[in-house]
Amino acid sequence: MLNAGASATFDFAAGLMLARSYDLLIAGFWPARGTMSIQAATIDARDFVEANELFQARGWTDGLPIVPPSEELVEKMLTGIRRDPNEVVAAIAPRNAEATVADIAINAVMAGCLPEYLPVVVAAVEAVADPAFNLLAIQTTTHCCAPLIVINGPVRECLGLNSGTNCFGQGSRANATIGRALRLVLINIGGGIPGLTDKATGGHPGKFSYCVAENEEASPWEPLHVAMGYSAQQSTVTVFAAEGPNNVSEHQSNDPEVILTWCADALSKLGSNNLFAGGQVFVALSAEHARVVGNAGWSRQRARDYIFKRAGRPLRDLFFHSAISRKTVEGYRPYMAGKSDDTWVSIAERPEDLFLMVAGGEGRHSVVICGWGGHMGNQVVTRVLPDYVNVCHVAT
């Protein structure tokens, strides 16, 4: 942490993970927790600029400037959550270092979060650390995926989360800093270091921050989390190992089948992991597209099932110029063994693996998002936020 004073001093001690992650990076390997003692490290910095240069030099950032985590700011951050600062939240792969509430708070300060955001960040950390999410693989894969955070429920309004115009883009402090805080945890505690453990061939901009809320007010249906079995009064955090958003531009038709067919086609690209390895996908209809579908009397399930039936390709397409071998496909989907080349290959195993929500404002542009692939051991994970986050006390 950064102690305030005439000469600012960084003091990483008392279980904080940042200094240790640097020591390990120098050592060139990642021992399991318990094989080395926690050591305090102090760094003097004259001002904000020098503090940031020191953090950059030690690899404690995502490449952007950070808010130096002073003791005062970390303590203030911790007022946003009703949990013991020393409580271990999860072990974060690939390093498998244990992240306490205080550790997460430090990274939330660095990301620029308000204290009220901390329960959401902690829930996101818990979700990605769930074994079903397979964080080790997500942190180390050559695939471009990043954890997408989708937020539902009353907390959206309380925290001023953007679910409308440009919701996947810049402009919202809550969206930007919550997503960024999770990434800093994955770097500083989990050890997801580009080129060392993070082997993404290209990555995508969502690896800086990838957080969106559902536009429940514009949806003709119940919110996504209600469709998943939660109550409308609950607030939830859902994480998905996601590619970047793929725009679906359809400006003419008022026929739901046209809009949804275009979404299905956008999901069916040959280069997607979903096509040969199955898994889960997200479709975020814009407010305008959702209104067209809803006004035609289509339910969420009917719209979802329509996309599901059309999102995929015949097996022969996967073998085009030997791009993917039959052995590879059968390795991920054993039930394809011996099937004819005309067999339909869906981008997901079940309709329930296609998550249909509403996000974005007016305009005839929706978004589809492919994932890392379910047969490689990754699933969408949701956590319920504590009730106290639903009491609005932040200016929106």
N, C-alpha and C positions, 0 to 999 in steps of 0.2 A: 504494500500500500504506500501511498505518497503522504508523508507527514507534512502538514503545513508549517511554515516558518520562514524566516528571512532567507535561509538556504534550504530549499526543498530537499527532502530525503526520502528515498524509496526504501521501504522496509518490508521484505517478503519473508514472513515468519509465521509461526502459529498455524501450521498446516496449509498455508496458501501454496498453490501448486506452480505458480508462474516461474519462480526462480529455479525450482527443480527441473522443470521442463527444459530450461536453457542448459543447465548442467548436463542433463541427459543427452541433449543434442550435441554438445561438445564431445561427450564420451562416445557417441556414435551408436549407442544401443539403448533399449528401453526395458530396464529390469522391472519385475513385478513389484507391486507395492509391498513394503516391508523389507526389501533387500537393501534399502539405503535409508539413512536417517534424514529427517527434515532439517535443513540448515537455513539459518537466516542469512540474507544477503542485503546489504544496503548500498544504494546508489545515490550519489549526490547530483542534483541538477539545479542550475541557476534559475530556470524559468520553464514555462510551458513548452517552448520550442525545443529546448535541450532535453526535456523529459521525453518528448515524442521521438526525438532522434535516438535516444537510448533504447526506448521500447522497440523501435524499428530495427535497430542494430542487433537486438537479441531475439528477434523473431516472435515477439509477444503481441503482434497485431496482425490484422488481415491485409496490411498494406496501406490502410488509410489512417489518418491521425486518430488518436484516442483521447478520451478524457482521463487524465492521470488519476488513479484510484487512491485518493487520500483517505486517511482514516475517517475523517469527518464525512466524506461522501459515501463511503462504504457503510458506515453506521446509519446514515440517513436512508440509504437504499434498503437496509434491513428492516426499517420501519414499515415497509410495504408488505411484509409477509409475517404470518403468525407461526413461525417455526424456529426451532433452536438453530442459531447460526452454525453450530458444530455438528448438526445432524448430517449424516452421510446420505446424499440423495441417490447416487448411482456411481457405478464404476464406468468410466468412459474409455471405450476402445479407440485406437489400438493399444494405447499404453496401459489401459485398465487401471488408471489412477482414480481414486475415489474423490468425487466432487461433493463437497459440503455445501450447505446453503450459503455460507460466507464466500466460498470460492466462486460460486455462481454469481453472487452479488458483486464481487470485484469485476468480473467480466461484464456484467450489466452496466456498471458505472462506466467502464471503458467504452462501451458501445453507445453511451448517451441516453440510457433508459431513465425514466422516472421511477421512483420507488413503487408506484402502483403497478408497474409492468412486471415486477419481479415474480409474482406467483405464476404468471403466464410463461415466463422464461424457465422457471423451475419445472413446470409441468411439461414443457417441450423437452427439457433435458431428460426427465423421467421417461417420456414416450420414446425418444430415440434410443435410450438405453435398454428398453424392453427387448428381451431376446428375439421376439417375433420380428423386430425391425432389422436385426442383423447389422448392427452399427459397424462392427469390425469390417465387414465386406463393403459397406457403403463408404466408409472412410478411406479404404485402400484400393478400391476398384479403379480400373482404367476408364470405366464409363463416366459420363459427365454428371451423373445425378447429384442432387443436393437435397437436404431435407426441406420440403415445403411444409410450412405451418399454416393450417386452416383453422380459423377461430369462429366459433358459433356461440350464440346465446347473448344474454344481456350485457356481458362484459364488453362486447363490441362498441356499444354506445358509451359505456362508462369510461373506456380508455381512448375514445376517439379514433378507433381503428377505421381505416378506409376500406369500404367494400364496394364503392361505386366507381366513378370515373377515375381511370388510371390506377386502379387498385393494385395491379401488379407492378406499378412503376414507382417513381419517386414522389415525394411530397408529404408523406405522413410520418411524423416522428414515431408513432407507436409501431406501425408496420416495419419501418426501417430499422429501428433500434432493437426491437424484440428479435427479429430475424438475425440481426448482426450479433446480438449477445449469444445466441445459440452457436453461431459459427465461431466466435471467440472461445467459447467453452470447448468446442471440438478441437480447436487448435491448441490452446494453452493447457488444458487439462488432459484431453484425449490424445494429444500429440499428432493431430492430423496435419502434418507439415508438407506442403507441396514439394514434390521432387524427392522427399525422403520416405514418408509413409503414404501420403496422398498421391496416388499415381494416375490421377485423371489425365487422359490424353489431351483433352482440350478444356474440360470443365464448362461452366457457363456462368453468367453474371449472378444467378441466384445463389452462388456460393459465397457471395458477400452478404446477402440478406434475401430471404424468400418467405414472406409472411403476408397472408391475405385474410380478410374476413368475408364471410358469405353475406351477400346483399339480401338478407331475409325479407326486408320490406318490399323489395321488387319481385320477390318470388311468388309465383302462383300456387306454390305448394308449401308443405310444412318444411321447416329448415332441415338441412342435411343431417344434423345431429339427432333430430327427432326421428327422421327416417332410419337412423342407425340404432334407435332404441332408447335414446335419452329423452328427458323431458325438456319442454321449451323453456322452463325456468332455470335449467342448468346451463352453465357455460362450459364449453369443451375446447380442448386443443387437440387437433388431429395432425399427425405427421405422415408424410408420404415421400419416399425416395424418388424424386421427380426430375425429369428432363425440364428444359425451359418451356415456357408457354408457346404453343403453336397457334397462330391466329387463323380463324375461320371467318372469311369475309363473304357474306351473303346479303345482298342489298335489295333484292327484287321480290322475293316470294313471300306470301302470307300462308303458305302451305307448310305445316310442321314437318311433313315428310321431306321436303326439300332441305330445310335447315338441318334437320337431324341426319340426313344422308350425307351432307357435306361434312358434318362433324365426324361421322363414321369413317368417311374416306380419309380425312386428315389423320385419324388414328391408325390407319392401315398401312403406313409407310414401311417399305421393306427394311429400312435400317433400324427399326425399333427392336429392342430386346423383347418387348411384349409379343412380337409376332412369332418368335421361335421358342420363347421361354415362358409365355403366359404371364400371369401376374395381375396387377391392378392398374387402372387408369382413372384420370379425373377429366370431367367435362364441365366447364364453367360457362353456362349460357349467359350472354349479356342480358341486361334488363329488357331490352327491346326484343331480342330473340325469344326470351322466356315468356314475354307477354303474348307474342304470336302463338307460341305453343300452348300456353295456358288458356288463352281465349278460344282456342279451337276445341277445348274440352279434354285435352290430353292430361292424364295424371302423370306424376313423376315416374311411376313404375312403367307405364306404357311408353313414355319417351325414352327411358333408360333401356328397356328391352328392345325397342326399335333400333337404337344405336348398336346395342350388343350384337344383334343378329346380323348386322351389316358391316361391323368393324372386323376385318380380317381378310384373308386371301386364300385361294386354293393352294394346296401343298406344293404344286408344281412351281409356283412363283418363288418359293423359298430356294428352290434348286436351280434357279436361273443362272446359267453359266457356272454352275457348281459353287455359287456364292456361299451356300450353307449345305453341308452334307446331310444325307438322311440320318446318318449315325448321330450327328449333333442334335437334330430335331428329336429323334427318338430318345436321346439321353435326357433331354429336358421334359419330353412328353412321351413316356413309354407306351401310352395307348395309341400312338401313331404308328407303331411297328406294323409293317405289312399293309398299311393303308394305301389306297390308290392315289395317284397324283391329283385326282379331282377332289379329294377330301378337303373340306373347309377347315381352315385353321383360324380360330378366333383369337383376338388379341387378349382375351381374358377367359378364364375357365368358366365363370358363372356370371349371370347378370348382376349379382350382388358385388362383383369385383369392379364394376363400373360405377364410380361415384359421381352422381349428377348434382350440380349445385348451380346457384345463380351468383355471378360476381361481375362487376363492371356497371357502367352507366348506360346512357342512351347511345345508340349507334348499332349498326348491324355487324358487329364483330364479336364473336365468341372465342373461347380458348379451349383447346384440348391439350392434355399433358400426359405423355407416356411415362412409364416408370422404369425401374431397374430390372424387373422380371421376377415373378413370384416363385418359379421353380428353382430360382437361385437362392431362395430362402429369405425373402423380404416380404413383410406384410404391413399394411396401414395400421397404425396404432393410435388410440384416442385416450386422453386423460380428462377427467372431470375436474374443473377448478373448484376451490372452496367457495362456499356461498358468499363470504364477505367481499369477494371481488365484484359482486353484482351491485354493490352499493356505490352509486356514482358520487365521486368527490374529486374528479379531475375535470378541468375546463376542456371542453371538446370543440 
